[in-house]
């Protein structure tokens, strides 16, 4: 594997939903800009729902809260937009 590929994989963000049972990897992160995270998930969260999450990005982990802002795209490939409620990690 090239150094560029290793750096790319290391910097890919990951968002885990947190609850009493632990951390759950239910999102495929598609994009992360400003305070919006675009994800795909087998679960359809309610608009306005707030989720405790752990964001792993660039080798650092941050616990924060996101709010489900929108569901966009066709029903068979729905994308969920999550809005960070605290500053971007």
Rosetta constraint file for C-alpha pairs under 8 A:
AtomPair CA 1 CA 5 HARMONIC 6.40 0.50
AtomPair CA 1 CA 6 HARMONIC 6.75 0.50
AtomPair CA 2 CA 6 HARMONIC 6.36 0.50
AtomPair CA 3 CA 7 HARMONIC 6.18 0.50
AtomPair CA 4 CA 8 HARMONIC 6.14 0.50
AtomPair CA 5 CA 9 HARMONIC 6.22 0.50
AtomPair CA 6 CA 10 HARMONIC 6.14 0.50
AtomPair CA 7 CA 11 HARMONIC 6.22 0.50
AtomPair CA 8 CA 12 HARMONIC 6.40 0.50
AtomPair CA 10 CA 58 HARMONIC 6.62 0.50
AtomPair CA 10 CA 59 HARMONIC 7.11 0.50
AtomPair CA 11 CA 57 HARMONIC 6.00 0.50
AtomPair CA 11 CA 58 HARMONIC 4.55 0.50
AtomPair CA 11 CA 59 HARMONIC 7.01 0.50
AtomPair CA 12 CA 57 HARMONIC 6.56 0.50
AtomPair CA 12 CA 58 HARMONIC 7.24 0.50
AtomPair CA 13 CA 29 HARMONIC 6.85 0.50
AtomPair CA 13 CA 32 HARMONIC 7.90 0.50
AtomPair CA 13 CA 55 HARMONIC 7.04 0.50
AtomPair CA 13 CA 56 HARMONIC 5.62 0.50
AtomPair CA 13 CA 57 HARMONIC 4.53 0.50
AtomPair CA 13 CA 58 HARMONIC 7.16 0.50
AtomPair CA 14 CA 27 HARMONIC 7.76 0.50
AtomPair CA 14 CA 28 HARMONIC 7.73 0.50
AtomPair CA 14 CA 29 HARMONIC 6.46 0.50
AtomPair CA 14 CA 55 HARMONIC 5.81 0.50
AtomPair CA 14 CA 56 HARMONIC 5.04 0.50
AtomPair CA 14 CA 57 HARMONIC 6.53 0.50
AtomPair CA 15 CA 25 HARMONIC 6.98 0.50
AtomPair CA 15 CA 27 HARMONIC 6.45 0.50
AtomPair CA 15 CA 29 HARMONIC 7.18 0.50
AtomPair CA 15 CA 53 HARMONIC 6.46 0.50
AtomPair CA 15 CA 54 HARMONIC 5.74 0.50
AtomPair CA 15 CA 55 HARMONIC 4.64 0.50
AtomPair CA 15 CA 56 HARMONIC 6.36 0.50
AtomPair CA 16 CA 23 HARMONIC 5.72 0.50
AtomPair CA 16 CA 24 HARMONIC 5.25 0.50
AtomPair CA 16 CA 25 HARMONIC 4.87 0.50
AtomPair CA 16 CA 26 HARMONIC 6.77 0.50
AtomPair CA 16 CA 27 HARMONIC 7.16 0.50
AtomPair CA 16 CA 53 HARMONIC 5.33 0.50
AtomPair CA 16 CA 54 HARMONIC 5.11 0.50
AtomPair CA 16 CA 55 HARMONIC 6.51 0.50
AtomPair CA 17 CA 23 HARMONIC 5.56 0.50
AtomPair CA 17 CA 24 HARMONIC 5.05 0.50
AtomPair CA 17 CA 25 HARMONIC 6.62 0.50
AtomPair CA 17 CA 26 HARMONIC 7.13 0.50
AtomPair CA 17 CA 51 HARMONIC 6.79 0.50
AtomPair CA 17 CA 52 HARMONIC 6.02 0.50
AtomPair CA 17 CA 53 HARMONIC 4.47 0.50
AtomPair CA 17 CA 54 HARMONIC 6.56 0.50
AtomPair CA 18 CA 22 HARMONIC 5.74 0.50
AtomPair CA 18 CA 23 HARMONIC 4.53 0.50
AtomPair CA 18 CA 24 HARMONIC 6.35 0.50
AtomPair CA 18 CA 51 HARMONIC 7.63 0.50
AtomPair CA 18 CA 52 HARMONIC 5.36 0.50
AtomPair CA 18 CA 53 HARMONIC 5.17 0.50
AtomPair CA 18 CA 54 HARMONIC 6.79 0.50
AtomPair CA 19 CA 23 HARMONIC 6.56 0.50
AtomPair CA 19 CA 52 HARMONIC 7.19 0.50
AtomPair CA 23 CA 54 HARMONIC 7.79 0.50
AtomPair CA 26 CA 41 HARMONIC 5.78 0.50
AtomPair CA 26 CA 42 HARMONIC 7.14 0.50
AtomPair CA 26 CA 43 HARMONIC 7.61 0.50
AtomPair CA 27 CA 39 HARMONIC 5.80 0.50
AtomPair CA 27 CA 40 HARMONIC 5.58 0.50
AtomPair CA 27 CA 41 HARMONIC 4.88 0.50
AtomPair CA 27 CA 42 HARMONIC 7.97 0.50
AtomPair CA 28 CA 39 HARMONIC 5.37 0.50
AtomPair CA 28 CA 40 HARMONIC 5.07 0.50
AtomPair CA 28 CA 41 HARMONIC 6.36 0.50
AtomPair CA 29 CA 37 HARMONIC 7.23 0.50
AtomPair CA 29 CA 38 HARMONIC 6.15 0.50
AtomPair CA 29 CA 39 HARMONIC 4.50 0.50
AtomPair CA 29 CA 40 HARMONIC 6.66 0.50
AtomPair CA 30 CA 37 HARMONIC 7.67 0.50
AtomPair CA 30 CA 38 HARMONIC 5.39 0.50
AtomPair CA 30 CA 39 HARMONIC 5.26 0.50
AtomPair CA 30 CA 40 HARMONIC 7.24 0.50
AtomPair CA 31 CA 37 HARMONIC 5.79 0.50
AtomPair CA 31 CA 38 HARMONIC 5.00 0.50
AtomPair CA 31 CA 39 HARMONIC 7.07 0.50
AtomPair CA 32 CA 36 HARMONIC 5.97 0.50
AtomPair CA 32 CA 37 HARMONIC 4.53 0.50
AtomPair CA 32 CA 38 HARMONIC 6.36 0.50
AtomPair CA 33 CA 37 HARMONIC 6.54 0.50
AtomPair CA 34 CA 88 HARMONIC 7.16 0.50
AtomPair CA 35 CA 83 HARMONIC 5.71 0.50
AtomPair CA 35 CA 84 HARMONIC 5.18 0.50
AtomPair CA 35 CA 87 HARMONIC 7.33 0.50
AtomPair CA 35 CA 88 HARMONIC 5.79 0.50
AtomPair CA 36 CA 81 HARMONIC 6.43 0.50
AtomPair CA 36 CA 82 HARMONIC 5.57 0.50
AtomPair CA 36 CA 83 HARMONIC 4.68 0.50
AtomPair CA 36 CA 84 HARMONIC 6.31 0.50
AtomPair CA 37 CA 81 HARMONIC 5.75 0.50
AtomPair CA 37 CA 82 HARMONIC 5.04 0.50
AtomPair CA 37 CA 83 HARMONIC 6.45 0.50
AtomPair CA 37 CA 84 HARMONIC 7.70 0.50
AtomPair CA 38 CA 79 HARMONIC 6.54 0.50
AtomPair CA 38 CA 80 HARMONIC 5.74 0.50
AtomPair CA 38 CA 81 HARMONIC 4.64 0.50
AtomPair CA 38 CA 82 HARMONIC 6.32 0.50
AtomPair CA 39 CA 79 HARMONIC 5.70 0.50
AtomPair CA 39 CA 80 HARMONIC 5.27 0.50
AtomPair CA 39 CA 81 HARMONIC 6.44 0.50
AtomPair CA 39 CA 82 HARMONIC 7.65 0.50
AtomPair CA 40 CA 77 HARMONIC 7.78 0.50
AtomPair CA 40 CA 78 HARMONIC 6.68 0.50
AtomPair CA 40 CA 79 HARMONIC 5.12 0.50
AtomPair CA 40 CA 80 HARMONIC 6.10 0.50
AtomPair CA 41 CA 79 HARMONIC 7.82 0.50
AtomPair CA 41 CA 80 HARMONIC 7.75 0.50
AtomPair CA 45 CA 49 HARMONIC 6.82 0.50
AtomPair CA 45 CA 68 HARMONIC 7.01 0.50
AtomPair CA 46 CA 68 HARMONIC 6.78 0.50
AtomPair CA 47 CA 67 HARMONIC 7.85 0.50
AtomPair CA 47 CA 68 HARMONIC 5.12 0.50
AtomPair CA 47 CA 69 HARMONIC 5.92 0.50
AtomPair CA 47 CA 70 HARMONIC 6.27 0.50
AtomPair CA 47 CA 71 HARMONIC 7.87 0.50
AtomPair CA 48 CA 67 HARMONIC 5.74 0.50
AtomPair CA 48 CA 68 HARMONIC 5.09 0.50
AtomPair CA 48 CA 69 HARMONIC 6.13 0.50
AtomPair CA 49 CA 67 HARMONIC 5.58 0.50
AtomPair CA 49 CA 68 HARMONIC 5.40 0.50
AtomPair CA 50 CA 65 HARMONIC 6.62 0.50
AtomPair CA 50 CA 66 HARMONIC 5.56 0.50
AtomPair CA 50 CA 67 HARMONIC 4.34 0.50
AtomPair CA 50 CA 68 HARMONIC 6.43 0.50
AtomPair CA 51 CA 65 HARMONIC 5.57 0.50
AtomPair CA 51 CA 66 HARMONIC 5.35 0.50
AtomPair CA 51 CA 67 HARMONIC 6.34 0.50
AtomPair CA 51 CA 68 HARMONIC 7.93 0.50
AtomPair CA 52 CA 63 HARMONIC 7.34 0.50
AtomPair CA 52 CA 64 HARMONIC 6.01 0.50
AtomPair CA 52 CA 65 HARMONIC 4.56 0.50
AtomPair CA 52 CA 66 HARMONIC 6.59 0.50
AtomPair CA 53 CA 63 HARMONIC 5.81 0.50
AtomPair CA 53 CA 64 HARMONIC 5.55 0.50
AtomPair CA 53 CA 65 HARMONIC 5.76 0.50
AtomPair CA 53 CA 66 HARMONIC 7.02 0.50
AtomPair CA 54 CA 61 HARMONIC 6.46 0.50
AtomPair CA 54 CA 62 HARMONIC 5.50 0.50
AtomPair CA 54 CA 63 HARMONIC 4.40 0.50
AtomPair CA 54 CA 64 HARMONIC 6.28 0.50
AtomPair CA 55 CA 61 HARMONIC 5.49 0.50
AtomPair CA 55 CA 62 HARMONIC 5.20 0.50
AtomPair CA 55 CA 63 HARMONIC 6.38 0.50
AtomPair CA 55 CA 64 HARMONIC 7.50 0.50
AtomPair CA 55 CA 89 HARMONIC 7.22 0.50
AtomPair CA 56 CA 60 HARMONIC 5.61 0.50
AtomPair CA 56 CA 61 HARMONIC 4.39 0.50
AtomPair CA 56 CA 62 HARMONIC 6.61 0.50
AtomPair CA 57 CA 61 HARMONIC 6.44 0.50
AtomPair CA 57 CA 89 HARMONIC 7.84 0.50
AtomPair CA 62 CA 89 HARMONIC 6.02 0.50
AtomPair CA 64 CA 84 HARMONIC 7.49 0.50
AtomPair CA 64 CA 85 HARMONIC 7.50 0.50
AtomPair CA 64 CA 86 HARMONIC 6.60 0.50
AtomPair CA 65 CA 84 HARMONIC 6.22 0.50
AtomPair CA 65 CA 85 HARMONIC 5.69 0.50
AtomPair CA 65 CA 86 HARMONIC 6.85 0.50
AtomPair CA 66 CA 82 HARMONIC 5.81 0.50
AtomPair CA 66 CA 83 HARMONIC 5.24 0.50
AtomPair CA 66 CA 84 HARMONIC 4.50 0.50
AtomPair CA 66 CA 85 HARMONIC 5.44 0.50
AtomPair CA 67 CA 82 HARMONIC 5.52 0.50
AtomPair CA 67 CA 83 HARMONIC 5.14 0.50
AtomPair CA 67 CA 84 HARMONIC 6.59 0.50
AtomPair CA 67 CA 85 HARMONIC 6.79 0.50
AtomPair CA 68 CA 80 HARMONIC 7.20 0.50
AtomPair CA 68 CA 81 HARMONIC 6.15 0.50
AtomPair CA 68 CA 82 HARMONIC 4.73 0.50
AtomPair CA 68 CA 83 HARMONIC 6.42 0.50
AtomPair CA 69 CA 80 HARMONIC 7.55 0.50
AtomPair CA 69 CA 81 HARMONIC 5.41 0.50
AtomPair CA 69 CA 82 HARMONIC 5.50 0.50
AtomPair CA 69 CA 83 HARMONIC 6.07 0.50
AtomPair CA 70 CA 80 HARMONIC 5.80 0.50
AtomPair CA 70 CA 81 HARMONIC 5.14 0.50
AtomPair CA 70 CA 82 HARMONIC 7.38 0.50
AtomPair CA 71 CA 78 HARMONIC 6.35 0.50
AtomPair CA 71 CA 79 HARMONIC 5.57 0.50
AtomPair CA 71 CA 80 HARMONIC 4.50 0.50
AtomPair CA 71 CA 81 HARMONIC 6.28 0.50
AtomPair CA 72 CA 78 HARMONIC 5.79 0.50
AtomPair CA 72 CA 79 HARMONIC 5.22 0.50
AtomPair CA 72 CA 80 HARMONIC 6.41 0.50
AtomPair CA 72 CA 81 HARMONIC 7.80 0.50
AtomPair CA 73 CA 77 HARMONIC 6.49 0.50
AtomPair CA 73 CA 78 HARMONIC 5.09 0.50
AtomPair CA 73 CA 79 HARMONIC 6.14 0.50
AtomPair CA 74 CA 78 HARMONIC 5.58 0.50
AtomPair CA 84 CA 88 HARMONIC 6.64 0.50
